[in-house]
Amino acid sequence: MSQNDKVLNYLKEHKKMTSMDAINHLRITRLSARIADLRDRGIEIDSETVYKRDADGNPIHYSVYTLRGNK
């Protein structure tokens, strides 16, 4: 199974995905590239940027991806 298929299946099953999900569950390190591939195939994927602070209080941000219509 290709990385793109793994990402798509994960999104269908879990409804949302972050880079950490991709690394920890699928061993995929370039999630944004896989999302771009899927979008190029016509799959509608939304992204939302989340802004938080880490344990040391430093600002961080990351994207949460969802299949359109699965929110």
N, C-alpha and C positions, 0 to 999 in steps of 0.2 A: 504494500500500500504506500502510495506517495505521501510526502509530508503535507501536501495540499489536501489530500483526502483525509488524513488524520486530523488536521485542523478543522475541516468542515464537519466531520463526524463529532468532534469534541464540542463544537458550537451547537450542533443539533441536540446533543445529549445534555449539555450543561448550561445552555442558553447564553453564557457569557465567557469571555476568556481574556486573560492578561498575558504579558510576556512571561511572568513567573509561572503561570499555569502551563504554558507551552514548554518551558524548560523542565519543570518538575514532573509533569505527567507524560509529555511526549518526547522529551529530549531534543526539542527544536529551539534553536537559539535566535533565529531571525524571523520572528512571528510577523513583523510588519511586511516583510518581503512575501511571505506566504499569503497574507491578507491581500496584498496587491495582485498576486497571481489569481486569487479567487475572484477578485473584483473584475479583473481582465476577462474572466470566463463568464461574466454577467451576473455573478452572485452578489446580491445586495447586502453589504455588511456595513453597519454603522459603527462609529467609534466615538467615545467620549473621553476627554482628558480629565483625570482626577488629580487634584492638587491636595497634598497632605504634608505632614512633617514626619521625618523618621524618628527613631528612638532618641537620637541626640538633638532633636529639634530643628534639624536642617530641612529646608523645603525640598520636596520631591514631587515629581509628577509622572504619570503613566497613563497608557490608554487601556480602556476596556472595550472590547469588541463584542458586538451582538449581531445576530442575523436579523435583518429587517423583518419586523412582524413578530419576533420572538421575545419581546420585552416583558 
